């Protein structure tokens, strides 16, 4: 969770997050991006992949 820990404030602004810990931030991203498993549980793996894709493609700007 180095990216979230290092750039947490930037990610909070980009994704409009209300949480502070990396785990909670990833859960909130999963819910907002509709990355859910059966039963409505947040799919953290898919959310992490989407976060990395947004970062790599330049959607999240420094």
PDB file of N, CA, C, O and CB in Angstrom:
ATOM      1  N   UNK A   1       0.827  -1.190   0.000  1.00  0.00           N
ATOM      2  CA  UNK A   1       0.000   0.000   0.000  1.00  0.00           C
ATOM      3  C   UNK A   1       0.870   1.252   0.000  1.00  0.00           C
ATOM      4  O   UNK A   1       0.471   2.287   0.535  1.00  0.00           O
ATOM      5  CB  UNK A   1      -0.940  -0.001   1.206  1.00  0.00           C
ATOM      6  N   UNK A   2       2.035   1.164  -0.587  1.00  0.00           N
ATOM      7  CA  UNK A   2       2.940   2.290  -0.603  1.00  0.00           C
ATOM      8  C   UNK A   2       2.396   3.508  -1.327  1.00  0.00           C
ATOM      9  O   UNK A   2       2.583   4.636  -0.871  1.00  0.00           O
ATOM     10  CB  UNK A   2       4.213   1.884  -1.220  1.00  0.00           C
ATOM     11  N   UNK A   3       1.725   3.293  -2.447  1.00  0.00           N
ATOM     12  CA  UNK A   3       1.171   4.408  -3.222  1.00  0.00           C
ATOM     13  C   UNK A   3       0.134   5.166  -2.407  1.00  0.00           C
ATOM     14  O   UNK A   3       0.128   6.397  -2.388  1.00  0.00           O
ATOM     15  CB  UNK A   3       0.545   3.899  -4.532  1.00  0.00           C
ATOM     16  N   UNK A   4      -0.737   4.433  -1.738  1.00  0.00           N
ATOM     17  CA  UNK A   4      -1.779   5.074  -0.931  1.00  0.00           C
ATOM     18  C   UNK A   4      -1.162   5.788   0.265  1.00  0.00           C
ATOM     19  O   UNK A   4      -1.572   6.897   0.606  1.00  0.00           O
ATOM     20  CB  UNK A   4      -2.816   4.036  -0.454  1.00  0.00           C
ATOM     21  N   UNK A   5      -0.184   5.162   0.898  1.00  0.00           N
ATOM     22  CA  UNK A   5       0.452   5.780   2.060  1.00  0.00           C
ATOM     23  C   UNK A   5       1.219   7.041   1.659  1.00  0.00           C
ATOM     24  O   UNK A   5       1.195   8.039   2.378  1.00  0.00           O
ATOM     25  CB  UNK A   5       1.396   4.782   2.746  1.00  0.00           C
ATOM     26  N   UNK A   6       1.892   6.995   0.522  1.00  0.00           N
ATOM     27  CA  UNK A   6       2.710   8.122   0.066  1.00  0.00           C
ATOM     28  C   UNK A   6       1.872   9.285  -0.468  1.00  0.00           C
ATOM     29  O   UNK A   6       2.180  10.447  -0.204  1.00  0.00           O
ATOM     30  CB  UNK A   6       3.668   7.657  -1.009  1.00  0.00           C
ATOM     31  N   UNK A   7       0.821   8.973  -1.213  1.00  0.00           N
ATOM     32  CA  UNK A   7       0.023  10.005  -1.876  1.00  0.00           C
ATOM     33  C   UNK A   7      -1.427  10.004  -1.406  1.00  0.00           C
ATOM     34  O   UNK A   7      -2.337  10.269  -2.191  1.00  0.00           O
ATOM     35  CB  UNK A   7       0.071   9.812  -3.379  1.00  0.00           C
ATOM     36  N   UNK A   8      -1.640   9.711  -0.141  1.00  0.00           N
ATOM     37  CA  UNK A   8      -2.987   9.620   0.412  1.00  0.00           C
ATOM     38  C   UNK A   8      -3.812  10.875   0.229  1.00  0.00           C
ATOM     39  O   UNK A   8      -4.985  10.796  -0.138  1.00  0.00           O
ATOM     40  CB  UNK A   8      -2.912   9.300   1.854  1.00  0.00           C
ATOM     41  N   UNK A   9      -3.224  12.025   0.477  1.00  0.00           N
ATOM     42  CA  UNK A   9      -3.963  13.290   0.354  1.00  0.00           C
ATOM     43  C   UNK A   9      -4.376  13.539  -1.094  1.00  0.00           C
ATOM     44  O   UNK A   9      -5.497  13.978  -1.355  1.00  0.00           O
ATOM     45  CB  UNK A   9      -3.109  14.467   0.870  1.00  0.00           C
ATOM     46  N   UNK A  10      -3.490  13.265  -2.017  1.00  0.00           N
ATOM     47  CA  UNK A  10      -3.796  13.422  -3.440  1.00  0.00           C
ATOM     48  C   UNK A  10      -4.934  12.484  -3.859  1.00  0.00           C
ATOM     49  O   UNK A  10      -5.831  12.882  -4.603  1.00  0.00           O
ATOM     50  CB  UNK A  10      -2.538  13.149  -4.294  1.00  0.00           C
ATOM     51  N   UNK A  11      -4.890  11.247  -3.380  1.00  0.00           N
ATOM     52  CA  UNK A  11      -5.942  10.282  -3.720  1.00  0.00           C
ATOM     53  C   UNK A  11      -7.269  10.665  -3.082  1.00  0.00           C
ATOM     54  O   UNK A  11      -8.326  10.477  -3.683  1.00  0.00           O
ATOM     55  CB  UNK A  11      -5.540   8.873  -3.277  1.00  0.00           C
ATOM     56  N   UNK A  12      -7.219  11.202  -1.866  1.00  0.00           N
ATOM     57  CA  UNK A  12      -8.459  11.659  -1.213  1.00  0.00           C
ATOM     58  C   UNK A  12      -9.123  12.754  -2.044  1.00  0.00           C
ATOM     59  O   UNK A  12     -10.347  12.784  -2.174  1.00  0.00           O
ATOM     60  CB  UNK A  12      -8.167  12.179   0.222  1.00  0.00           C
ATOM     61  N   UNK A  13      -8.322  13.646  -2.601  1.00  0.00           N
ATOM     62  CA  UNK A  13      -8.881  14.720  -3.433  1.00  0.00           C
ATOM     63  C   UNK A  13      -9.418  14.175  -4.754  1.00  0.00           C
ATOM     64  O   UNK A  13     -10.511  14.552  -5.178  1.00  0.00           O
ATOM     65  CB  UNK A  13      -7.817  15.795  -3.705  1.00  0.00           C
ATOM     66  N   UNK A  14      -8.666  13.295  -5.407  1.00  0.00           N
ATOM     67  CA  UNK A  14      -9.063  12.780  -6.718  1.00  0.00           C
ATOM     68  C   UNK A  14     -10.333  11.936  -6.636  1.00  0.00           C
ATOM     69  O   UNK A  14     -11.239  12.085  -7.456  1.00  0.00           O
ATOM     70  CB  UNK A  14      -7.932  11.955  -7.322  1.00  0.00           C
ATOM     71  N   UNK A  15     -10.393  11.051  -5.642  1.00  0.00           N
ATOM     72  CA  UNK A  15     -11.536  10.145  -5.502  1.00  0.00           C
ATOM     73  C   UNK A  15     -12.600  10.677  -4.539  1.00  0.00           C
ATOM     74  O   UNK A  15     -13.623  10.022  -4.338  1.00  0.00           O
ATOM     75  CB  UNK A  15     -11.059   8.786  -5.028  1.00  0.00           C
ATOM     76  N   UNK A  16     -12.380  11.839  -3.946  1.00  0.00           N
ATOM     77  CA  UNK A  16     -13.316  12.440  -2.977  1.00  0.00           C
ATOM     78  C   UNK A  16     -13.582  11.475  -1.816  1.00  0.00           C
ATOM     79  O   UNK A  16     -14.730  11.165  -1.500  1.00  0.00           O
ATOM     80  CB  UNK A  16     -14.655  12.821  -3.675  1.00  0.00           C
ATOM     81  N   UNK A  17     -12.501  11.010  -1.192  1.00  0.00           N
ATOM     82  CA  UNK A  17     -12.592  10.026  -0.115  1.00  0.00           C
ATOM     83  C   UNK A  17     -12.750  10.705   1.235  1.00  0.00           C
ATOM     84  O   UNK A  17     -12.287  11.826   1.442  1.00  0.00           O
ATOM     85  CB  UNK A  17     -11.357   9.128  -0.107  1.00  0.00           C
ATOM     86  N   UNK A  18     -13.410  10.011   2.145  1.00  0.00           N
ATOM     87  CA  UNK A  18     -13.626  10.518   3.495  1.00  0.00           C
ATOM     88  C   UNK A  18     -12.753   9.801   4.527  1.00  0.00           C
ATOM     89  O   UNK A  18     -12.653  10.257   5.666  1.00  0.00           O
ATOM     90  CB  UNK A  18     -15.089  10.377   3.872  1.00  0.00           C
ATOM     91  N   UNK A  19     -12.123   8.695   4.148  1.00  0.00           N
ATOM     92  CA  UNK A  19     -11.364   7.877   5.089  1.00  0.00           C
ATOM     93  C   UNK A  19      -9.890   8.261   5.078  1.00  0.00           C
ATOM     94  O   UNK A  19      -9.430   8.988   4.197  1.00  0.00           O
ATOM     95  CB  UNK A  19     -11.524   6.392   4.757  1.00  0.00           C
ATOM     96  N   UNK A  20      -9.152   7.757   6.079  1.00  0.00           N
ATOM     97  CA  UNK A  20      -7.747   8.123   6.219  1.00  0.00           C
ATOM     98  C   UNK A  20      -6.782   6.952   6.082  1.00  0.00           C
ATOM     99  O   UNK A  20      -5.684   7.133   5.556  1.00  0.00           O
ATOM    100  CB  UNK A  20      -7.536   8.772   7.537  1.00  0.00           C
ATOM    101  N   UNK A  21      -7.152   5.762   6.535  1.00  0.00           N
ATOM    102  CA  UNK A  21      -6.215   4.642   6.478  1.00  0.00           C
ATOM    103  C   UNK A  21      -6.199   4.053   5.069  1.00  0.00           C
ATOM    104  O   UNK A  21      -7.212   4.090   4.371  1.00  0.00           O
ATOM    105  CB  UNK A  21      -6.592   3.556   7.517  1.00  0.00           C
ATOM    106  N   UNK A  22      -5.065   3.514   4.651  1.00  0.00           N
ATOM    107  CA  UNK A  22      -4.974   2.940   3.302  1.00  0.00           C
ATOM    108  C   UNK A  22      -6.018   1.853   3.025  1.00  0.00           C
ATOM    109  O   UNK A  22      -6.588   1.801   1.935  1.00  0.00           O
ATOM    110  CB  UNK A  22      -3.597   2.367   3.091  1.00  0.00           C
ATOM    111  N   UNK A  23      -6.265   0.993   4.005  1.00  0.00           N
ATOM    112  CA  UNK A  23      -7.232  -0.082   3.809  1.00  0.00           C
ATOM    113  C   UNK A  23      -8.641   0.468   3.607  1.00  0.00           C
ATOM    114  O   UNK A  23      -9.375   0.011   2.731  1.00  0.00           O
ATOM    115  CB  UNK A  23      -7.209  -1.037   4.999  1.00  0.00           C
ATOM    116  N   UNK A  24      -9.010   1.446   4.421  1.00  0.00           N
ATOM    117  CA  UNK A  24     -10.341   2.046   4.295  1.00  0.00           C
ATOM    118  C   UNK A  24     -10.465   2.823   2.987  1.00  0.00           C
ATOM    119  O   UNK A  24     -11.527   2.834   2.365  1.00  0.00           O
ATOM    120  CB  UNK A  24     -10.630   2.972   5.490  1.00  0.00           C
ATOM    121  N   UNK A  25      -9.380   3.472   2.573  1.00  0.00           N
ATOM    122  CA  UNK A  25      -9.413   4.212   1.315  1.00  0.00           C
ATOM    123  C   UNK A  25      -9.642   3.264   0.143  1.00  0.00           C
ATOM    124  O   UNK A  25     -10.424   3.568  -0.758  1.00  0.00           O
ATOM    125  CB  UNK A  25      -8.108   4.998   1.118  1.00  0.00           C
ATOM    126  N   UNK A  26      -8.965   2.121   0.151  1.00  0.00           N
ATOM    127  CA  UNK A  26      -9.133   1.149  -0.920  1.00  0.00           C
ATOM    128  C   UNK A  26     -10.548   0.573  -0.923  1.00  0.00           C
ATOM    129  O   UNK A  26     -11.126   0.352  -1.987  1.00  0.00           O
ATOM    130  CB  UNK A  26      -8.105   0.026  -0.783  1.00  0.00           C
ATOM    131  N   UNK A  27     -11.106   0.330   0.260  1.00  0.00           N
ATOM    132  CA  UNK A  27     -12.492  -0.138   0.355  1.00  0.00           C
ATOM    133  C   UNK A  27     -13.455   0.903  -0.207  1.00  0.00           C
ATOM    134  O   UNK A  27     -14.394   0.559  -0.924  1.00  0.00           O
ATOM    135  CB  UNK A  27     -12.854  -0.460   1.815  1.00  0.00           C
ATOM    136  N   UNK A  28     -13.226   2.164   0.114  1.00  0.00           N
ATOM    137  CA  UNK A  28     -14.104   3.231  -0.375  1.00  0.00           C
ATOM    138  C   UNK A  28     -13.992   3.382  -1.895  1.00  0.00           C
ATOM    139  O   UNK A  28     -14.993   3.618  -2.571  1.00  0.00           O
ATOM    140  CB  UNK A  28     -13.761   4.564   0.316  1.00  0.00           C
ATOM    141  N   UNK A  29     -12.783   3.247  -2.427  1.00  0.00           N
ATOM    142  CA  UNK A  29     -12.599   3.288  -3.879  1.00  0.00           C
ATOM    143  C   UNK A  29     -13.347   2.131  -4.527  1.00  0.00           C
ATOM    144  O   UNK A  29     -13.994   2.308  -5.559  1.00  0.00           O
ATOM    145  CB  UNK A  29     -11.094   3.234  -4.249  1.00  0.00           C
ATOM    146  N   UNK A  30     -13.263   0.950  -3.926  1.00  0.00           N
ATOM    147  CA  UNK A  30     -13.960  -0.224  -4.467  1.00  0.00           C
ATOM    148  C   UNK A  30     -15.464   0.009  -4.514  1.00  0.00           C
ATOM    149  O   UNK A  30     -16.114  -0.328  -5.503  1.00  0.00           O
ATOM    150  CB  UNK A  30     -13.648  -1.472  -3.626  1.00  0.00           C
ATOM    151  N   UNK A  31     -16.013   0.575  -3.464  1.00  0.00           N
ATOM    152  CA  UNK A  31     -17.457   0.823  -3.418  1.00  0.00           C
ATOM    153  C   UNK A  31     -17.845   1.883  -4.438  1.00  0.00           C
ATOM    154  O   UNK A  31     -18.834   1.720  -5.152  1.00  0.00           O
ATOM    155  CB  UNK A  31     -17.891   1.258  -2.005  1.00  0.00           C
ATOM    156  N   UNK A  32     -17.085   2.958  -4.514  1.00  0.00           N
ATOM    157  CA  UNK A  32     -17.401   4.043  -5.454  1.00  0.00           C
ATOM    158  C   UNK A  32     -17.276   3.599  -6.912  1.00  0.00           C
ATOM    159  O   UNK A  32     -18.035   4.054  -7.768  1.00  0.00           O
ATOM    160  CB  UNK A  32     -16.482   5.237  -5.202  1.00  0.00           C
ATOM    161  N   UNK A  33     -16.318   2.710  -7.194  1.00  0.00           N
ATOM    162  CA  UNK A  33     -16.110   2.239  -8.569  1.00  0.00           C
ATOM    163  C   UNK A  33     -16.923   0.975  -8.858  1.00  0.00           C
ATOM    164  O   UNK A  33     -16.775   0.363  -9.916  1.00  0.00           O
ATOM    165  CB  UNK A  33     -14.620   1.968  -8.817  1.00  0.00           C
ATOM    166  N   UNK A  34     -17.773   0.592  -7.918  1.00  0.00           N
ATOM    167  CA  UNK A  34     -18.659  -0.570  -8.054  1.00  0.00           C
ATOM    168  C   UNK A  34     -17.876  -1.871  -8.253  1.00  0.00           C
ATOM    169  O   UNK A  34     -18.268  -2.724  -9.050  1.00  0.00           O
ATOM    170  CB  UNK A  34     -19.619  -0.361  -9.226  1.00  0.00           C
ATOM    171  N   UNK A  35     -16.782  -2.011  -7.532  1.00  0.00           N
ATOM    172  CA  UNK A  35     -15.983  -3.234  -7.556  1.00  0.00           C
ATOM    173  C   UNK A  35     -16.405  -4.074  -6.356  1.00  0.00           C
ATOM    174  O   UNK A  35     -15.780  -4.033  -5.296  1.00  0.00           O
ATOM    175  CB  UNK A  35     -14.433  -2.922  -7.527  1.00  0.00           C
ATOM    176  N   UNK A  36     -17.463  -4.824  -6.544  1.00  0.00           N
ATOM    177  CA  UNK A  36     -18.033  -5.586  -5.441  1.00  0.00           C
ATOM    178  C   UNK A  36     -18.050  -7.068  -5.763  1.00  0.00           C
ATOM    179  O   UNK A  36     -18.259  -7.474  -6.906  1.00  0.00           O
ATOM    180  CB  UNK A  36     -19.443  -5.099  -5.125  1.00  0.00           C
ATOM    181  N   UNK A  37     -17.825  -7.871  -4.724  1.00  0.00           N
ATOM    182  CA  UNK A  37     -17.943  -9.314  -4.839  1.00  0.00           C
ATOM    183  C   UNK A  37     -19.364  -9.705  -4.480  1.00  0.00           C
ATOM    184  O   UNK A  37     -20.192  -8.854  -4.154  1.00  0.00           O
ATOM    185  CB  UNK A  37     -16.912 -10.042  -3.931  1.00  0.00           C
ATOM    186  N   UNK A  38     -19.637 -10.989  -4.541  1.00  0.00           N
ATOM    187  CA  UNK A  38     -20.953 -11.466  -4.136  1.00  0.00           C
ATOM    188  C   UNK A  38     -21.218 -11.056  -2.697  1.00  0.00           C
ATOM    189  O   UNK A  38     -20.322 -11.099  -1.854  1.00  0.00           O
ATOM    190  CB  UNK A  38     -21.060 -13.000  -4.295  1.00  0.00           C
ATOM    191  N   UNK A  39     -22.434 -10.666  -2.426  1.00  0.00           N
ATOM    192  CA  UNK A  39     -22.796 -10.238  -1.086  1.00  0.00           C
ATOM    193  C   UNK A  39     -22.489  -8.774  -0.820  1.00  0.00           C
ATOM    194  O   UNK A  39     -22.692  -8.298   0.297  1.00  0.00           O
ATOM    195  CB  UNK A  39     -22.091 -11.082  -0.083  1.00  0.00           C
ATOM    196  N   UNK A  40     -22.008  -8.056  -1.816  1.00  0.00           N
ATOM    197  CA  UNK A  40     -21.734  -6.632  -1.649  1.00  0.00           C
ATOM    198  C   UNK A  40     -20.414  -6.313  -0.977  1.00  0.00           C
ATOM    199  O   UNK A  40     -20.173  -5.164  -0.605  1.00  0.00           O
ATOM    200  CB  UNK A  40     -22.819  -6.018  -0.872  1.00  0.00           C
ATOM    201  N   UNK A  41     -19.549  -7.313  -0.814  1.00  0.00           N
ATOM    202  CA  UNK A  41     -18.249  -7.098  -0.183  1.00  0.00           C
ATOM    203  C   UNK A  41     -17.310  -6.406  -1.180  1.00  0.00           C
ATOM    204  O   UNK A  41     -17.234  -6.832  -2.333  1.00  0.00           O
ATOM    205  CB  UNK A  41     -17.639  -8.450   0.308  1.00  0.00           C
ATOM    206  N   UNK A  42     -16.593  -5.348  -0.769  1.00  0.00           N
ATOM    207  CA  UNK A  42     -15.686  -4.646  -1.681  1.00  0.00           C
ATOM    208  C   UNK A  42     -14.587  -5.573  -2.214  1.00  0.00           C
ATOM    209  O   UNK A  42     -13.976  -6.318  -1.447  1.00  0.00           O
ATOM    210  CB  UNK A  42     -15.054  -3.444  -0.972  1.00  0.00           C
ATOM    211  N   UNK A  43     -14.342  -5.527  -3.508  1.00  0.00           N
ATOM    212  CA  UNK A  43     -13.290  -6.309  -4.148  1.00  0.00           C
ATOM    213  C   UNK A  43     -12.020  -5.458  -4.172  1.00  0.00           C
ATOM    214  O   UNK A  43     -11.813  -4.654  -5.081  1.00  0.00           O
ATOM    215  CB  UNK A  43     -13.707  -6.754  -5.600  1.00  0.00           C
ATOM    216  N   UNK A  44     -11.185  -5.647  -3.169  1.00  0.00           N
ATOM    217  CA  UNK A  44      -9.998  -4.814  -3.000  1.00  0.00           C
ATOM    218  C   UNK A  44      -8.966  -5.047  -4.095  1.00  0.00           C
ATOM    219  O   UNK A  44      -8.253  -4.121  -4.482  1.00  0.00           O
ATOM    220  CB  UNK A  44      -9.373  -5.072  -1.650  1.00  0.00           C
ATOM    221  N   UNK A  45      -8.879  -6.273  -4.595  1.00  0.00           N
ATOM    222  CA  UNK A  45      -7.922  -6.580  -5.656  1.00  0.00           C
ATOM    223  C   UNK A  45      -8.247  -5.792  -6.921  1.00  0.00           C
ATOM    224  O   UNK A  45      -7.362  -5.174  -7.513  1.00  0.00           O
ATOM    225  CB  UNK A  45      -7.917  -8.088  -5.956  1.00  0.00           C
ATOM    226  N   UNK A  46      -9.499  -5.811  -7.333  1.00  0.00           N
ATOM    227  CA  UNK A  46      -9.911  -5.072  -8.528  1.00  0.00           C
ATOM    228  C   UNK A  46      -9.765  -3.570  -8.317  1.00  0.00           C
ATOM    229  O   UNK A  46      -9.331  -2.856  -9.222  1.00  0.00           O
ATOM    230  CB  UNK A  46     -11.359  -5.414  -8.896  1.00  0.00           C
ATOM    231  N   UNK A  47     -10.122  -3.089  -7.137  1.00  0.00           N
ATOM    232  CA  UNK A  47      -9.992  -1.662  -6.842  1.00  0.00           C
ATOM    233  C   UNK A  47      -8.528  -1.229  -6.891  1.00  0.00           C
ATOM    234  O   UNK A  47      -8.219  -0.148  -7.393  1.00  0.00           O
ATOM    235  CB  UNK A  47     -10.594  -1.341  -5.463  1.00  0.00           C
ATOM    236  N   UNK A  48      -7.629  -2.059  -6.377  1.00  0.00           N
ATOM    237  CA  UNK A  48      -6.201  -1.740  -6.410  1.00  0.00           C
ATOM    238  C   UNK A  48      -5.700  -1.687  -7.846  1.00  0.00           C
ATOM    239  O   UNK A  48      -4.894  -0.825  -8.195  1.00  0.00           O
ATOM    240  CB  UNK A  48      -5.396  -2.774  -5.603  1.00  0.00           C
ATOM    241  N   UNK A  49      -6.174  -2.605  -8.674  1.00  0.00           N
ATOM    242  CA  UNK A  49      -5.772  -2.602 -10.083  1.00  0.00           C
ATOM    243  C   UNK A  49      -6.268  -1.342 -10.798  1.00  0.00           C
ATOM    244  O   UNK A  49      -5.541  -0.757 -11.601  1.00  0.00           O
ATOM    245  CB  UNK A  49      -6.308  -3.856 -10.793  1.00  0.00           C
ATOM    246  N   UNK A  50      -7.498  -0.928 -10.510  1.00  0.00           N
ATOM    247  CA  UNK A  50      -8.035   0.290 -11.115  1.00  0.00           C
ATOM    248  C   UNK A  50      -7.264   1.524 -10.648  1.00  0.00           C
ATOM    249  O   UNK A  50      -6.999   2.435 -11.433  1.00  0.00           O
ATOM    250  CB  UNK A  50      -9.524   0.441 -10.779  1.00  0.00           C
ATOM    251  N   UNK A  51      -6.908   1.545  -9.368  1.00  0.00           N
ATOM    252  CA  UNK A  51      -6.117   2.652  -8.828  1.00  0.00           C
ATOM    253  C   UNK A  51      -4.771   2.739  -9.547  1.00  0.00           C
ATOM    254  O   UNK A  51      -4.350   3.821  -9.957  1.00  0.00           O
ATOM    255  CB  UNK A  51      -5.904   2.480  -7.305  1.00  0.00           C
ATOM    256  N   UNK A  52      -4.102   1.601  -9.698  1.00  0.00           N
ATOM    257  CA  UNK A  52      -2.818   1.591 -10.398  1.00  0.00           C
ATOM    258  C   UNK A  52      -2.970   2.005 -11.859  1.00  0.00           C
ATOM    259  O   UNK A  52      -2.123   2.722 -12.392  1.00  0.00           O
ATOM    260  CB  UNK A  52      -2.183   0.206 -10.314  1.00  0.00           C
ATOM    261  N   UNK A  53      -4.036   1.559 -12.504  1.00  0.00           N
ATOM    262  CA  UNK A  53      -4.271   1.938 -13.901  1.00  0.00           C
ATOM    263  C   UNK A  53      -4.486   3.447 -14.020  1.00  0.00           C
ATOM    264  O   UNK A  53      -3.945   4.085 -14.924  1.00  0.00           O
ATOM    265  CB  UNK A  53      -5.490   1.180 -14.470  1.00  0.00           C
ATOM    266  N   UNK A  54      -5.277   4.016 -13.106  1.00  0.00           N
ATOM    267  CA  UNK A  54      -5.488   5.466 -13.111  1.00  0.00           C
ATOM    268  C   UNK A  54      -4.163   6.197 -12.925  1.00  0.00           C
ATOM    269  O   UNK A  54      -3.915   7.214 -13.573  1.00  0.00           O
ATOM    270  CB  UNK A  54      -6.483   5.875 -12.006  1.00  0.00           C
ATOM    271  N   UNK A  55      -3.319   5.684 -12.047  1.00  0.00           N
ATOM    272  CA  UNK A  55      -2.024   6.298 -11.769  1.00  0.00           C
ATOM    273  C   UNK A  55      -1.112   6.202 -12.997  1.00  0.00           C
ATOM    274  O   UNK A  55      -0.484   7.187 -13.388  1.00  0.00           O
ATOM    275  CB  UNK A  55      -1.357   5.623 -10.550  1.00  0.00           C
ATOM    276  N   UNK A  56      -1.043   5.019 -13.598  1.00  0.00           N
ATOM    277  CA  UNK A  56      -0.139   4.795 -14.723  1.00  0.00           C
ATOM    278  C   UNK A  56      -0.558   5.544 -15.982  1.00  0.00           C
ATOM    279  O   UNK A  56       0.291   5.953 -16.774  1.00  0.00           O
ATOM    280  CB  UNK A  56      -0.055   3.324 -15.021  1.00  0.00           C
ATOM    281  N   UNK A  57      -1.853   5.725 -16.168  1.00  0.00           N
ATOM    282  CA  UNK A  57      -2.326   6.415 -17.369  1.00  0.00           C
ATOM    283  C   UNK A  57      -2.358   7.927 -17.199  1.00  0.00           C
ATOM    284  O   UNK A  57      -2.697   8.647 -18.138  1.00  0.00           O
ATOM    285  CB  UNK A  57      -3.704   5.920 -17.740  1.00  0.00           C
ATOM    286  N   UNK A  58      -2.012   8.413 -16.018  1.00  0.00           N
ATOM    287  CA  UNK A  58      -1.921   9.848 -15.797  1.00  0.00           C
ATOM    288  C   UNK A  58      -3.223  10.524 -15.427  1.00  0.00           C
ATOM    289  O   UNK A  58      -3.302  11.752 -15.451  1.00  0.00           O
ATOM    290  CB  UNK A  58      -1.389  10.485 -16.996  1.00  0.00           C
ATOM    291  N   UNK A  59      -4.244   9.763 -15.085  1.00  0.00           N
ATOM    292  CA  UNK A  59      -5.509  10.374 -14.674  1.00  0.00           C
ATOM    293  C   UNK A  59      -5.358  11.088 -13.338  1.00  0.00           C
ATOM    294  O   UNK A  59      -6.013  12.099 -13.088  1.00  0.00           O
ATOM    295  CB  UNK A  59      -6.615   9.313 -14.582  1.00  0.00           C
ATOM    296  N   UNK A  60      -4.490  10.556 -12.482  1.00  0.00           N
ATOM    297  CA  UNK A  60      -4.216  11.172 -11.187  1.00  0.00           C
ATOM    298  C   UNK A  60      -2.951  12.011 -11.361  1.00  0.00           C
ATOM    299  O   UNK A  60      -1.868  11.469 -11.583  1.00  0.00           O
ATOM    300  CB  UNK A  60      -4.048  10.088 -10.038  1.00  0.00           C
ATOM    301  N   UNK A  61      -3.090  13.305 -11.261  1.00  0.00           N
ATOM    302  CA  UNK A  61      -1.966  14.218 -11.505  1.00  0.00           C
ATOM    303  C   UNK A  61      -1.377  14.711 -10.183  1.00  0.00           C
ATOM    304  O   UNK A  61      -2.101  14.963  -9.219  1.00  0.00           O
ATOM    305  CB  UNK A  61      -2.419  15.420 -12.367  1.00  0.00           C
ATOM    306  N   UNK A  62      -0.063  14.843 -10.157  1.00  0.00           N
ATOM    307  CA  UNK A  62       0.625  15.354  -8.968  1.00  0.00           C
ATOM    308  C   UNK A  62       0.416  16.827  -8.810  1.00  0.00           C
ATOM    309  O   UNK A  62       0.924  17.424  -7.861  1.00  0.00           O
ATOM    310  CB  UNK A  62       2.102  15.057  -9.031  1.00  0.00           C
TER     311      UNK A  62
END
